[in-house]
Amino acid sequence: MSRSGSAQRPQPDDGLADHLAVTGLAGWVATSPASTLTNCSKLVEGDPRYTFGLSDWRDTSLREAVDAVRALCGGDPGGAAEQHGRGWIDPKATLAGASRHRDVLASLTAAGGGRVLIATGHPTGLLGHYLALARSLQAHGCLLVTPLDDVVLDTAPDGRPRSLRFIDGVGAVSDGGSLRHTHRSTFMEAALDALGGARAVDLVIGDHGMAGAAIERGIRTLSIADVNDPALPLAQVRGRTDGVLVMDDNIAPRAYVPLTNLLLDWDR
């Protein structure tokens, strides 16, 4: 499909909404309302595992954090009758976020590409999704930057060194033997410092602190947030970003494929 025909691109349909609900990507998701409320509290307290590198926690309240999740996900974690049951992400909200990601990617490639940094704190679920985006972006003239690739940046509690390792253009925290889950922003902050600051990147794609650190520096960012990741919805409600895609961020990678294909519709 030509870029000039972008207005004719198919829109998300009921089939994809059903897929989201059946797989648990959206609809009733595994994350409980209790987990969301706990993480909202940790955000407000300034816990770096939940602020994702964003400074909004300094002047927010628990109510505002909960309301931000409600605004983006459509559920009511503060009023759920069963706090330890399943949480809710409106499939329509997920599809709207995916369409926003697709449109930003289409605009970037239509303009001739740009410098893109992709990194994830959830490689067990999202690595395949990001790799598909990386391949298409490279094919359409984008430069995937890989700052501090395999440079030791931290030491894990078990004494193993940790670095930001890039796999085909997608960064994830590595201890040398495995890719690690992380909420922290320090790895992305170090990567952006190594690049020379915000102007060295046109777009960041990521989640957790990888996304939050970029938003904090004013970089255009496409992010993924689970229902218990309140820092990113709060940033969007406050107008700091417009690219938060809400969905479960750690289920079997095959479940993301239809949604990934929607984002790549501009590439057909």
Summary of the structure (lengths in Angstrom):
residues: 268
radius of gyration: 17.6
end to end distance: 4.7
largest distance: 53.7
contacts: 948
relative contact order: 0.20
helix: 49%
strand: 17%
